[in-house]
Amino acid sequence: MNDVAVHSARSISDRISIINAPYKLVSGLWVNRGLLAQMTRREITRRYKGSLLGLAWSFFNPLLMLSIYTFFFAVVFKSKWGASVPENKAAYAIILFAGLIMHSLMAECINTAPTIIVGNVSYVKRVVFPLEILPCVSLGSALFHALISLIALVATQLVFMHEVQWTLIYLPLVFVPLILEALGISWILASLGVYVRDVSQITGTIVTILLFLSPVFYPVTALPEAFRGWMSLNPMTFIIGNAREVIVFGHAPDMAELLFVSIYAGIFAVFGYWWFQKTKKGFADVL
């Protein structure tokens, strides 16, 4: 009977913690906003510390990768985006770049999450340190690099297309589900990375798979009808597609679908936060 009572008490406690998770998530991030901003700035500067060009690398790296991808897909493989898009390399590069920015943000979070707790053991030993902000620091750094890439994209549009779409004002709304999904998966992977060290060995493969299973190098319409439904199950499909719509094609996003995806992403983020809070009690013992 005692075991049954203990199990019931734990079950009730878990349900209460899940219900309270959204409030704790928002309040925790708000209370620690100063620390989060400080650590994010330090993470960004640390990455380029000692290099000759410093933060300028955050601008040159995406342009370099864009040039390589554009050369191989538009020149070597002679890929075309579709009948509605002008057949020139600049248009293809801009469309490709918009998708790469969205994917790169998620990829950076996935790659860094499994080692973010293991690599900061000193914080784990501090009783009062809010470990849950560490994945947020990684996300903040990824957002900074995404912003730099967006500036480069807009500059490229102005130079080659001589225009910037007014629908760019909708882009922050498109980023909402992407940020929430990145947070959720970062909390989950950060926790798993403590207990299962092999997680960090497979994230690179996962990111590569995600790159080709998302419409980064091709439009969804290029797929056979039988595969389009499966592609829509990938949340990145909606995010990348709508990012291109507002940045490149000048179309406003579907607000109803955007709201649905954002709610789904919010639920996923809350689950990831709850999972992290539930499992972090054992971090000190494992590390």
N, C-alpha and C positions, 0 to 999 in steps of 0.2 A: 504493500500500500504506500509505503514511503517513497518508493521509486516512482510509482504512478503520480503521486502528488508533486514530486520534484519535476517530472516530465511535464505535467500540466502547467506548473508555475513557469517553467522555461518557455513553453509554448505561448502562454499569455504574455510573457515579457517580450518575446520576439515580435508578437503582433503589435504590441504597444510601441516598440522601437521602430517598426516599419511605418506606423501611422505618424509618429513624431519625426521621422527622418526628413521630410521636406522642410519643416520649421528649423530643425537643427542644422541642416545644410545651409540654408540662407542666412540664419543668424550667425553661424560659425564663420562663414566667409566674410560677413559684414564686420564682425568684431575684430577679425584678423586681417582686415583689408590693408592696413598700414604695413604689417609684416609681409603680406603677400606681395605688395607693390615693391617693397625694398628687396625681397629675395628674387623677384622677377628681374629687376634691373641688374642685380648682381649676376644672375645667371646669364643674361644677355652679354654683359661686358666680359664675363669670365671666358666665354666661348672664343672671343676674338682677342683676348689679352696676349700681348707679345707679337701679334702679327703686324706686318708693315701697313696693310690697308685697313686693319681694324674692322669697324662696322660696315665699311664699304663692301666687304665680302658678302654680306647679306643681300646686297643689290646685284653683285656680279654673278654669284652662284646660280640663281634662278635663270638669269639671262644666258649663261653658259649652257645649262641643261636644256633650255628652250631651243637654243641654236642646234644642239646635237640632235634632239628629238625631231625638230623640223627638217633637218638635213636628211635623216634616215627615212622618215615617213613621207615627207612631201617630195624629196628629190630622188632618193634611191628607190623607194617602194611606190612612188607616185600616187600616194593616197589622196583621195578627194573626200570632202566632207559631205557634199550633197549638191543637188541642183540649185538650191536657193542661196548658196554661198558662192561668191566670186572665185573663179579658179586661179587664185594667185597665192603665192607662198606666204605673204603677209597675213592674209585673212585666215589661212589654216593655222599659222603660228599663234595668232591672237586667240582663236578658239581653243587650240590645244593648251595654251598657257592658262586660260581661265580654269580648265579642268585640273591641270597640274597643281594649281594653287590650293584648291580644295583638298585634293588627295594628299598633298605634301603636309598640310596641317595635321590631318588624321594620322599620316604615317609617322610624323615626328613624335606624336603622343604615344602611339603604339610601341615604337622602338625604344623610347626612354622609360616608359612606365615600369617594366619588370625589374629594373635595377635602381629605381629611384629611392626605395627604402633601404635596400641592401647597400647602396652607395652612401647613405647618410646615417650610419649606425649611431653616431654621436647624438643625433636628434632623438633616436628611439630611446636612448637611456635617460633622456630628460622627461620627467613625469608630466610637466605642464606644457610641453611643446605640442602644438596641433599638427600631428603628422598628416592629416587629411589635406593640408594646403600644399604639400609637396607636389602631387600631380597637377594642382592648379598652377604652380610655378612653371612647370613644364609646358602647360597649355598657354600660359602667358607669353612664354618665349616663342612658341609656335605661332601665336597670333601676331607677334611683332614681325616675324619673318614673312608671314602672309601679307601683312600690311605693306611692307617694303616691296614685295612682289606685285601687289596690286598697283602701287605707284608706278612700277616699271611697266606694267601692262597698260595702264592709262596713257603713259608717255608714248608707248609703242603705237597705241591707237591714234593718238594725235599726229604722230610722225607719218604713219603709213596710210591711215584711213581718213585723217583730217577731221575727225569727229569723236565725241564721247557721248554715249547714250544718256539721256536724262533719267532713265530708269535705274541708273546706278544707285540712286537714293534708296532703292529697295534692298540693296545688298546686305545691310546689317540684319534685316529680317531673315534672309537666307542663311546667314551665319548662325542664327540662334539654334536650330536643330543640330548643326555641325558641332558647335561648342558643347552642347549638352551631351551628345553622343560621345565626343572625345573625352569629356569628363568621366562619364560612366565607365567606359572601357579602361580609362587610365586608372581609376580606383580599383577596378577588378584585377587588372594585370599587375598593379603595384602590390596588391595583397598576395596574389598567386606567386609572384616572383620571389617572395620571402620563403614560402613553403616548398615551392617546386622550382628549383633553379633552372631547369631545362626550358622554362617558358621563354627566357631571354634568347635562347638558341633558335627558336622557331618564329619569332616575331618578324625577322627579316623576310622569311618565306611568306608569311601571312601578308605582309605589306605588298610584296610583289604580286601575289595572287589577287589581292584587292585592286591593285593597279589595273590588271587586265580584265577583271570581272566588273569593273566600273567603266562607264562610257567616257574615258579620258581620251583615248586615241580614235574613237569612232562614235557616231551617233547611235542611239538605241534603234532608230529606224533601219540601220544597216544589218540588224540581226534578223534571222528568220522569225516569223510570227510565233512559232512554237517556243522560242526562247525569251521573247520580250516580257512575258508574264513573270518568268523567273528572275529576270534582270530587275524588275520593279520591286522585288523583295529586298534588294540591296538598298539601304537608306542613302548611300552615296549617289545612287542613280538620280534621285530627286534633287539632291543638293547640287550636284554638278550640273545637271540639266538646267535648273533654275538660275544658277550663277551665270551660266552662258546667256540665258534669256535676258537677264537684266544688265549684264556687262556688255555683251556683244550685239545681240539682236534687237534690243530696245523694247522688250515685252515685259509687262508686269507679271509677277508670279501669280499662280492660282492661290488666292488667300485661304480658301477652304482647305485645300490640300496642304498648304504650308502650316496651317493651324493644327491639322491632324498629325502631321509628321513631327511638329514641335512638341505636342502633347506626348506622343510616343517617346520621343527623345528625352523629354523631361522625366517620364516614368523610369526610363532606363538609367538616367543619371541618378535618380533617387535610390534605385536598387543598388547601383554601384557604390554609392556613398554608404548605404546601410550595410552592404557586404564588407566594405572596408572597416567600418566602425566595429562590426561584429568580430572580425578576424584579427584586428590589430592588437588585441589583448595578449596574443601569443607571440608577437614580434620579438620582444625582448628575450624570451626563452629560446627562440630559434636562432637568433643572431648572437 
